[in-house]
Amino acid sequence: MEQQEQHARAKWAKTLGVSTSGYYDWLKEREQRAEREQQLRKTVINLFKEEGRGTYGAERICGCMRRDGHKASYQVVKRIMDEEGLKSSHCRRRQRSLTDSRKARSDEYKNLTRDIEITKPFQVLSSDISYVRTGEGFDYLCQVRDVLTNAVLAECQSETMKAELVLQTIKVAQERWRLPAGVIFHSDRGSQYTAKKVMEQVAGYGWQQSFSRVGKPGDNAWSESFFANLKKEIIHWRFYPTRDHARQAIFEYIEVFYNRQRAQKRLGYLSPVQYLEQWQQRQLPTAA
């Protein structure tokens, strides 16, 4: 009916058994659908490029839209992303293990996190070390992360992977957050974490030290997943000519993007700091 020009549309409508008003209602609805589609497309592109910095997939974008009070269809969002050529930076990549636990295989290194219910921030902390390739050689990153909120409480980097790197990181975490006694500090059995001076510092803070079981990297999945995300989002496929370039990028990623902006599904598509702030607000009536 739109394309023909020989007869009036009313005549075509009658011939085809369609009411003229019905045709114009359909035409108006089509224009409204096109407007909604265009707005949805803008929202998806903005979430991908601005909030997500190119890291969000269709599922996370849908979650963010629902968080903000919008309807979201995974199939529609995925179609728009495919049409716009928007692909998340997440892709599979094997990582090299840095754990050397040959001297820590006795039963004295207990896993205190098994079968416990984690219900509050700073109840269990997770820590690990990973490497970053730069033009000047490897740089080593140690982080301490709160298990409930996923917030990275401290991160430090060094040219060497020694116990001093762990000592510095947990010191920063304690000074920044004033963590309470009784915290469970969990890591693998790497020599950096089983070093006498590290164990003494952890005990000095009144923390309990916990270790993954031998050959069970899943016991510290909290840190494993963090490093996997970090590498997929800002390490793989990028070249950092110097250690300083890498450190600046990682600091900005953790302190600005990951802790304060990056939506996480388990947190209801809030960032770790947003989730922590909401948790603390919920405790105020109880405390009063």
Secondary structure, 3 states (H helix, E strand, C coil): CCCCCCCCHHHHHHHHCCCHHHHHHHHHHHHHHHHHHHHHHHHHHHHHHHHCCCCCCHHHHHHHHHHCCCCCCHHHHHHHHHHHCCCCCCCCCCCCCCCCCCCCCCCCCCCCCCCCCCCCCCCEEEEEEEEEEECCEEEEEEEEEECCCCCEEEEEEECCCCHHHHHHHHHHHHHHHCCCCCCEEEECCCHHHHCHHHHHHHHHCCCEEEECCCCCHHHHHHHHHHHHHHHHHHHCCCCCCCHHHHHHHHHHHHHHHHCCCCCEHHHCCECHHHHHHHHHHHHHHHHC
